[in-house]
Amino acid sequence: MTDGTPYPWGQHAYCTAAGIPIPLGEEGVEAQETPAPETAVPAAVGNLQRILMRSLQSPNLVILAGAGASLAAGYPAMWELWDAAKKMPEFANVLKMVDPESLCGSSIEKFLSRCDAYLELYPKDKKVGDLRLKIIGQILELCGPNGSGKPSSDDHRILLRKLMRRRTRDARLKIFTTNYDVLFETAASTLGLVAIDGFSFSQPRTFDPRYFELDIVRRGRHGEANALLPGVFQYFKLHGSVTWKREENGDLIVGTPSADDACIIYPTTKKFQISYTQPHLELVSQFLSAIREPNTCLLTIGFGFNDDHLSEHIVAALRTNPHFSLVVVSPEAVQNVDWMRRFPGGKPMPDEKKPDGWPMH
């Protein structure tokens, strides 16, 4: 609250987010009969808090954490990965080879996509292939536990502590993430929580989707019934992890991978295609199953809805699951709420330009 006001969003943003209509005048300007701030805004804030509390108390709570959740913790943005790649000695020459028309701009995703396309035509080109592996290795390093910016899991720890207060009779909390880092794992370890992540509990920890069906219970004593152990959640890394290593026999284990044997969906236009290979296919299937359950709330944090293999299914759930609610956490929430309030029912006019994202109800 840098301006010292109790409602930094502005009264109309709160009222719109809470579902309280505000009459509009000409060209979208508020009419004179707009409710007074001292009555409308507190009511809207209270209404909004009740809506959020009711959503977070849904029997099935699903979290989807995107890149924004890791950026806030100190991990690099896409443009920083591009800048890091540009410093490699052979980068300029390879860029001319794979992108002679300079269509990549400053996008590491477009550049890696160009490298992939080039290698499909010239699979034996060592210069392009080696640089591609070096960039993937650099991504693993920068997104690792000791990545750039001294990443902190403090915010993840606070989030987990609050969410794990759910009733044990409700379904286990499900956390999905598109990030490679280990922030949630670190936060869970600090709090003494257990993440059921699809890997075995023995060494080496080996992936098997059947482990998602397991749970941890406290065995009852003296004839008491068994009870679910608190502090357990299910954890799904949709795009892989900096700690996932593919063995020569095809097994996926927890280890220290290199660029050759890492199991990640690196930034490229092929990520939709790669998501249909194992283990990513299994993990995406788990996500689709979770959001199709009745009485489900999906809370997205730092997710930009740019991954079509996920966002399209979220939109489908909004249309087909009558007991599904979506809460979007975004730093652009103020601007997007302001944009949405100008249209009856939250639907934009045909000639209105759509922003990068907007709240869905």
WOSUL-V881379 format. One record per pair of residues at least 4 apart in sequence whose ideal C-beta (glycine too) atoms are under 7 Angstrom apart, sorted by sequence separation. I is the first residue (numbers start at 1). J is the second residue. If there is no record, write none. Layout:
# WOSUL-V881379
i=<I | I>
j=<J | J>
This chain:
# WOSUL-V881379
i=<1 | 7 | 9 | 11 | 12 | 13 | 14 | 24 | 25 | 30 | 35 | 36 | 37 | 39 | 40 | 41 | 42 | 43 | 44 | 45 | 46 | 47 | 48 | 49 | 50 | 51 | 52 | 53 | 65 | 67 | 68 | 71 | 76 | 78 | 79 | 80 | 81 | 82 | 90 | 91 | 92 | 93 | 94 | 95 | 96 | 99 | 107 | 108 | 109 | 110 | 111 | 112 | 113 | 114 | 115 | 116 | 118 | 119 | 125 | 126 | 127 | 128 | 129 | 130 | 131 | 132 | 133 | 134 | 135 | 136 | 137 | 138 | 139 | 140 | 143 | 147 | 153 | 154 | 155 | 156 | 157 | 158 | 159 | 160 | 166 | 182 | 183 | 184 | 185 | 186 | 187 | 220 | 237 | 240 | 247 | 257 | 258 | 270 | 271 | 277 | 278 | 279 | 280 | 281 | 282 | 283 | 284 | 285 | 286 | 287 | 288 | 307 | 308 | 310 | 311 | 312 | 313 | 314 | 315 | 316 | 317 | 332 | 333 | 334 | 335 | 336 | 337 | 343 | 348 | 3 | 9 | 15 | 24 | 25 | 35 | 56 | 70 | 76 | 86 | 99 | 105 | 142 | 188 | 200 | 220 | 257 | 275 | 276 | 291 | 343 | 16 | 24 | 25 | 71 | 85 | 104 | 119 | 141 | 142 | 199 | 200 | 220 | 246 | 247 | 265 | 274 | 275 | 290 | 305 | 318 | 330 | 340 | 343 | 348 | 1 | 7 | 15 | 24 | 104 | 118 | 166 | 177 | 188 | 199 | 219 | 220 | 291 | 317 | 22 | 23 | 199 | 200 | 218 | 244 | 245 | 318 | 119 | 164 | 175 | 198 | 217 | 218 | 265 | 275 | 12 | 23 | 104 | 118 | 119 | 163 | 185 | 198 | 217 | 244 | 245 | 265 | 23 | 198 | 200 | 217 | 218 | 243 | 245 | 252 | 22 | 99 | 199 | 217 | 243 | 245 | 314 | 115 | 198 | 215 | 216 | 244 | 198 | 99 | 196 | 246 | 265 | 346 | 95 | 98 | 196 | 216 | 245 | 298 | 339 | 98 | 115 | 215 | 245 | 246 | 12 | 196 | 244 | 245 | 340 | 244 | 336 | 339 | 340 | 20 | 98 | 112 | 335 | 97 | 336 | 194 | 212 | 291 | 336 | 337 | 20 | 85 | 112 | 240 | 241 | 287 | 291 | 336 | 20 | 82 | 240 | 332 | 15 | 82 | 239 | 240 | 284 | 288 | 292 | 332 | 11 | 15 | 18 | 82 | 239 | 291 | 333 | 14 | 20 | 79 | 81 | 156 | 160 | 252 | 296 | 330 | 19 | 156 | 160 | 295 | 296 | 297 | 298 | 299 | 300 | 301 | 11 | 15 | 18 | 164 | 292 | 294 | 300 | 11 | 14 | 18 | 78 | 98 | 151 | 153 | 157 | 161 | 297 | 299 | 14 | 17 | 78 | 97 | 156 | 160 | 328 | 151 | 328 | 18 | 94 | 153 | 157 | 160 | 291 | 7 | 14 | 94 | 153 | 157 | 275 | 326 | 196 | 272 | 90 | 94 | 143 | 145 | 194 | 272 | 143 | 193 | 194 | 195 | 196 | 197 | 192 | 196 | 91 | 193 | 195 | 90 | 238 | 318 | 88 | 206 | 207 | 238 | 88 | 206 | 237 | 238 | 206 | 236 | 205 | 204 | 205 | 238 | 85 | 204 | 236 | 184 | 204 | 236 | 305 | 85 | 304 | 84 | 199 | 81 | 84 | 175 | 180 | 168 | 172 | 173 | 174 | 175 | 176 | 177 | 178 | 180 | 182 | 81 | 172 | 177 | 178 | 180 | 181 | 182 | 168 | 172 | 176 | 180 | 76 | 164 | 75 | 164 | 75 | 76 | 207 | 209 | 75 | 212 | 74 | 74 | 75 | 74 | 73 | 74 | 73 | 73 | 73 | 72 | 180 | 144 | 143 | 140 | 61 | 75 | 70 | 65 | 69 | 73 | 59 | 60 | 63 | 67 | 70 | 176 | 59 | 61 | 62 | 63 | 64 | 65 | 66 | 67 | 63 | 70 | 62 | 65 | 174 | 140 | 140 | 137 | 137 | 140 | 136 | 133 | 136 | 133 | 139 | 178 | 136 | 116 | 112 | 116 | 112 | 113 | 112 | 113 | 113 | 109 | 108 | 109 | 109 | 78 | 62 | 62 | 72 | 71 | 69 | 60 | 68 | 69 | 62 | 64 | 66 | 68 | 60 | 62 | 66 | 67 | 59 | 60 | 61 | 62 | 63 | 64 | 65 | 66 | 58 | 65 | 66 | 58 | 63 | 66 | 58 | 64 | 56 | 55 | 58 | 55 | 55 | 52 | 28 | 24 | 22 | 17 | 13 | 16 | 13 | 16 | 9 | 13 | 16 | 12 | 17>
j=<5 | 11 | 13 | 15 | 16 | 17 | 18 | 28 | 29 | 34 | 39 | 40 | 41 | 43 | 44 | 45 | 46 | 47 | 48 | 49 | 50 | 51 | 52 | 53 | 54 | 55 | 56 | 57 | 69 | 71 | 72 | 75 | 80 | 82 | 83 | 84 | 85 | 86 | 94 | 95 | 96 | 97 | 98 | 99 | 100 | 103 | 111 | 112 | 113 | 114 | 115 | 116 | 117 | 118 | 119 | 120 | 122 | 123 | 129 | 130 | 131 | 132 | 133 | 134 | 135 | 136 | 137 | 138 | 139 | 140 | 141 | 142 | 143 | 144 | 147 | 151 | 157 | 158 | 159 | 160 | 161 | 162 | 163 | 164 | 170 | 186 | 187 | 188 | 189 | 190 | 191 | 224 | 241 | 244 | 251 | 261 | 262 | 274 | 275 | 281 | 282 | 283 | 284 | 285 | 286 | 287 | 288 | 289 | 290 | 291 | 292 | 311 | 312 | 314 | 315 | 316 | 317 | 318 | 319 | 320 | 321 | 336 | 337 | 338 | 339 | 340 | 341 | 347 | 352 | 8 | 14 | 20 | 29 | 30 | 40 | 61 | 75 | 81 | 91 | 104 | 110 | 147 | 193 | 205 | 225 | 262 | 280 | 281 | 296 | 348 | 22 | 30 | 31 | 77 | 91 | 110 | 125 | 147 | 148 | 205 | 206 | 226 | 252 | 253 | 271 | 280 | 281 | 296 | 311 | 324 | 336 | 346 | 349 | 354 | 8 | 14 | 22 | 31 | 111 | 125 | 173 | 184 | 195 | 206 | 226 | 227 | 298 | 324 | 30 | 31 | 207 | 208 | 226 | 252 | 253 | 326 | 128 | 173 | 184 | 207 | 226 | 227 | 274 | 284 | 22 | 33 | 114 | 128 | 129 | 173 | 195 | 208 | 227 | 254 | 255 | 275 | 34 | 209 | 211 | 228 | 229 | 254 | 256 | 263 | 34 | 111 | 211 | 229 | 255 | 257 | 326 | 128 | 211 | 228 | 229 | 257 | 212 | 114 | 211 | 261 | 280 | 361 | 111 | 114 | 212 | 232 | 261 | 314 | 355 | 115 | 132 | 232 | 262 | 263 | 30 | 214 | 262 | 263 | 358 | 263 | 355 | 358 | 359 | 40 | 118 | 132 | 355 | 118 | 357 | 216 | 234 | 313 | 358 | 359 | 43 | 108 | 135 | 263 | 264 | 310 | 314 | 359 | 44 | 106 | 264 | 356 | 40 | 107 | 264 | 265 | 309 | 313 | 317 | 357 | 37 | 41 | 44 | 108 | 265 | 317 | 359 | 41 | 47 | 106 | 108 | 183 | 187 | 279 | 323 | 357 | 47 | 184 | 188 | 323 | 324 | 325 | 326 | 327 | 328 | 329 | 40 | 44 | 47 | 193 | 321 | 323 | 329 | 41 | 44 | 48 | 108 | 128 | 181 | 183 | 187 | 191 | 327 | 329 | 45 | 48 | 109 | 128 | 187 | 191 | 359 | 183 | 360 | 51 | 127 | 186 | 190 | 193 | 324 | 41 | 48 | 128 | 187 | 191 | 309 | 360 | 232 | 308 | 127 | 131 | 180 | 182 | 231 | 309 | 181 | 231 | 232 | 233 | 234 | 235 | 231 | 235 | 131 | 233 | 235 | 131 | 280 | 360 | 131 | 251 | 252 | 283 | 134 | 252 | 283 | 284 | 253 | 283 | 253 | 253 | 254 | 287 | 135 | 254 | 286 | 235 | 255 | 287 | 357 | 138 | 357 | 138 | 254 | 139 | 142 | 233 | 239 | 228 | 232 | 233 | 234 | 235 | 236 | 237 | 238 | 240 | 242 | 142 | 233 | 238 | 239 | 241 | 242 | 243 | 230 | 234 | 238 | 242 | 142 | 231 | 143 | 233 | 147 | 148 | 279 | 282 | 149 | 286 | 149 | 150 | 151 | 151 | 151 | 152 | 152 | 153 | 155 | 155 | 264 | 242 | 242 | 242 | 166 | 181 | 179 | 175 | 179 | 183 | 170 | 171 | 174 | 178 | 181 | 287 | 171 | 173 | 174 | 175 | 176 | 177 | 178 | 179 | 176 | 183 | 176 | 179 | 290 | 257 | 259 | 258 | 259 | 262 | 259 | 259 | 262 | 260 | 266 | 307 | 266 | 268 | 266 | 270 | 267 | 268 | 268 | 269 | 270 | 267 | 267 | 268 | 269 | 267 | 290 | 291 | 302 | 302 | 301 | 293 | 301 | 302 | 296 | 298 | 300 | 302 | 295 | 297 | 301 | 302 | 295 | 296 | 297 | 298 | 299 | 300 | 301 | 302 | 295 | 302 | 303 | 296 | 301 | 304 | 297 | 303 | 297 | 297 | 325 | 325 | 327 | 327 | 342 | 342 | 341 | 337 | 334 | 337 | 337 | 340 | 334 | 338 | 341 | 341 | 359>
